[in-house]
């Protein structure tokens, strides 16, 4: 028990340090900030979710002592509690009977972990939106003011001077565009960060030999069909006005990444055994990193898989 507590404290302080690095404002600090949940997820997967919970609380208290209560709440919402919950679900298992009646464990499905990563990402952004007020106008006005202040800080302009950005002819139009797109981008980034940190934590713990569950076959992950209906409903509601449209857009953006992951799983399955499989998958991943928008095609592929079962029709069996 003492070992779990010490590991939790170490993971919490490491996570808090990564989270606080964003205060420096450098480009590297942004990368470190996104990796803040990683030490807590490693603690959860390698030792216990209680270890991660201890770390989340220690990290939050350390940030509160150094920077104030706002950092405490932000850390718990963006890193601490999501890392603990995803770690807890990853190691969740129940008894099951294998062939011949031998005892076995049924682990929490990887598809459900992907869904949770998206839902948590959407929830974190939704909480940030609601912190500006309970209506769309308050949120837009508050975010508009925040963006103006950030841009002025970057350009080092005085607060009473008209905003000017080098190379931008109409800064006001740029700010309006950012007000519309920042919530969607935030949901996308939060979902990707959750997924990436969980994958990295699993790889680290698996390499160390402490991962109790077997590494899942990600190409075989499945989603429940009702999730596709939720995605389509959120996408349709995102065109509505007001706060409902904004929050629906955030959920749709997160679920687009979730279904994009399912689309990747379909590609991995249906290309099994192809001679050019590595080249094809490498091109897809490169296009995702460079352009980003191909995730929409993958999300569509994931939706089709949910209803039509493409892998059952076209996938080849994995090699023995």
Secondary structure, DSSP 8 states (H G I E B T S, - for coil): -HHHHHHHHHHHHHHHHHHHGGGG--HHHHHHHHTTTHHHHHHHHHT-HHHHHHHHHHHHHHHHHHH-HHHHHHHIIIIIHHHHHHHHHHT-EEEEE-GGG-EEEEE--HHHHHHHHHHHHHHHHHHHHHTT-SSHHHHHHHHHHHHHHHHHHHHT--TTS---BTTBS-HHHHHHHHHHHHHHHHHHHHHHHHHHHHHHHHHHHHHHT---S----GGG----HHHHHHHHHHHHHTTSSHHHHHHHHHHHHHHHHHHHHHHHHHHHHHTTT-TTHHHHHHHHHHHHHHT-THHHHHHHHHHHHHHH-HHHHH------
